[in-house]
Amino acid sequence: MRIRFKLDGQDVEVDVKHTDTLLKVLKDRIGVGSVHFGCGEGSCGACMVLINGRLRYSCLTLAGYVDGKEVTTVAALARDGELTEIQRAFLENDAAQCGYCTPGMILTAKVLLEKNPSPSDEELFDALAGNLCRCTGYIPIINAIKSVSRR
Amino acid sequence: MSLIASGYLTPTNVQEAVSLKRKLRDKALVVAGGTAAVQLISKMIIEPQAIISLEKVPLDYVKIRSNSVEIGATTSIAKLIQSRGLPNALKKAAESIHGLALKDMATVGGNIFTPAPAGDLATALLSLDAVLILRGGRGMRSVPLSNFYRGPLQFNIKPDEILTAVKISRPPKLSAFLKQTPWKYSGPTIASVSASLDLDRNGRTRRAMVALGGLTTHPYRAKKVEKMITGKKLSEQLIDGAAQQLTDGVEVIDDALASSWYRRELAQVLFKRILYNFISGGD
């Protein structure tokens, strides 16, 4: 089947199988670099994207689901080379070590702060529960997100 | 729609979804949030000829009335948490599912089919005596959740049926849910316990429902324990005695996450915490 969707603002058309995951299509077919395969079962968050603005595991989303929708990866957040506040905070706080989890962490932080600009620790840990950092650099990540939340 | 043999199908209402399911039966996989269903495909457990996605079927609702709660099958955990007036056990089970994306994707209906070490909502719903509303070629059918699990990934649902809602009638006055995961904010369920009680005027248990999750592929009701505590006034002695029967005759999962011994002990601890809390006046 042929699906059409917007990927980071650009129109994309691709032939997929009904059983293909969005992760597979983005990574292997289209060559998106910021969407990573980690666990394949919705535990690690390395594959996260926004679909119509909502946070989704692309490994648990079938490609057919995005037909006619807008997919946003972390690569589309910066405008004209200008990083967003959250991205700058990650840099300033050394919140990326190997960087594999970083796209998912940043997207989760973005969605969380849009919904709840001043999360408590409890709310922050709850929101980030679906993102694993195998370098275990959680403290800088939490510090980065807290530095841009309104307290 | 008559020519469809395979593909990604997006019916827009229940009738369309049912007619697709009648045609395709077990060749089609029904997908709501995808968090469990898509794993069946990516882990090569099944190879469906078609996907029936419920994304456009309007089953995303929570109706709370004075004496019943009805939840549409595609209601997300995030939406469920926002509903006021949910039975406590269900609320706690929903809140125990962590992670922004998971809460927004996972659905109440999907959770019913999700095996251990997930599917915590089913444990809570089982202890609330929930009934499943199934729609198929021959109309509507109600199946108590306590009569739904037939074995690992085997359910009391016909090939032409779709789960459309979950209903709780006469929600018990007291209910609570506890689960243990390897770390605080996420991770697989090692064991979960959900219990609901109605007490009579003299403080005796009129109705008791106890469900256990994470110990077997799908949650089960501890009927023997329920019998032991029904009609009696709860005491620590009674609770401790009943706790020992929670896993009586049950083959408990033994895997890398936890041994069966550990899971059995843990289930007792969680059960006692819930019931001690009931007698000390909490809920």
HADDOCK unambig.tbl for C-alpha pairs under 7 A between the chains (distance, minus, plus):
assign (segid A and resid 18 and name CA) (segid B and resid 7 and name CA) 5.15 0.50 0.50
assign (segid A and resid 18 and name CA) (segid B and resid 8 and name CA) 5.08 0.50 0.50
assign (segid A and resid 18 and name CA) (segid B and resid 50 and name CA) 6.83 0.50 0.50
assign (segid A and resid 18 and name CA) (segid B and resid 51 and name CA) 6.74 0.50 0.50
assign (segid A and resid 19 and name CA) (segid B and resid 41 and name CA) 6.88 0.50 0.50
assign (segid A and resid 41 and name CA) (segid B and resid 39 and name CA) 6.33 0.50 0.50
assign (segid A and resid 42 and name CA) (segid B and resid 35 and name CA) 6.97 0.50 0.50
assign (segid A and resid 55 and name CA) (segid B and resid 101 and name CA) 5.25 0.50 0.50
assign (segid A and resid 56 and name CA) (segid B and resid 101 and name CA) 5.46 0.50 0.50
assign (segid A and resid 57 and name CA) (segid B and resid 101 and name CA) 6.83 0.50 0.50
assign (segid A and resid 60 and name CA) (segid B and resid 34 and name CA) 5.71 0.50 0.50
assign (segid A and resid 60 and name CA) (segid B and resid 35 and name CA) 5.47 0.50 0.50
assign (segid A and resid 60 and name CA) (segid B and resid 38 and name CA) 5.48 0.50 0.50
assign (segid A and resid 60 and name CA) (segid B and resid 39 and name CA) 6.82 0.50 0.50
assign (segid A and resid 61 and name CA) (segid B and resid 34 and name CA) 6.14 0.50 0.50
assign (segid A and resid 61 and name CA) (segid B and resid 38 and name CA) 6.98 0.50 0.50
assign (segid A and resid 64 and name CA) (segid B and resid 8 and name CA) 6.03 0.50 0.50
assign (segid A and resid 125 and name CA) (segid B and resid 185 and name CA) 6.76 0.50 0.50
assign (segid A and resid 126 and name CA) (segid B and resid 98 and name CA) 5.37 0.50 0.50
assign (segid A and resid 126 and name CA) (segid B and resid 99 and name CA) 5.58 0.50 0.50
assign (segid A and resid 126 and name CA) (segid B and resid 185 and name CA) 5.93 0.50 0.50
assign (segid A and resid 127 and name CA) (segid B and resid 98 and name CA) 6.73 0.50 0.50
assign (segid A and resid 127 and name CA) (segid B and resid 99 and name CA) 4.53 0.50 0.50
assign (segid A and resid 127 and name CA) (segid B and resid 100 and name CA) 4.58 0.50 0.50
assign (segid A and resid 128 and name CA) (segid B and resid 99 and name CA) 5.62 0.50 0.50
assign (segid A and resid 128 and name CA) (segid B and resid 100 and name CA) 6.85 0.50 0.50
assign (segid A and resid 129 and name CA) (segid B and resid 98 and name CA) 5.69 0.50 0.50
assign (segid A and resid 129 and name CA) (segid B and resid 99 and name CA) 4.50 0.50 0.50
assign (segid A and resid 129 and name CA) (segid B and resid 185 and name CA) 5.67 0.50 0.50
assign (segid A and resid 129 and name CA) (segid B and resid 186 and name CA) 5.47 0.50 0.50
assign (segid A and resid 130 and name CA) (segid B and resid 98 and name CA) 6.94 0.50 0.50
assign (segid A and resid 130 and name CA) (segid B and resid 99 and name CA) 4.43 0.50 0.50
assign (segid A and resid 130 and name CA) (segid B and resid 100 and name CA) 6.93 0.50 0.50
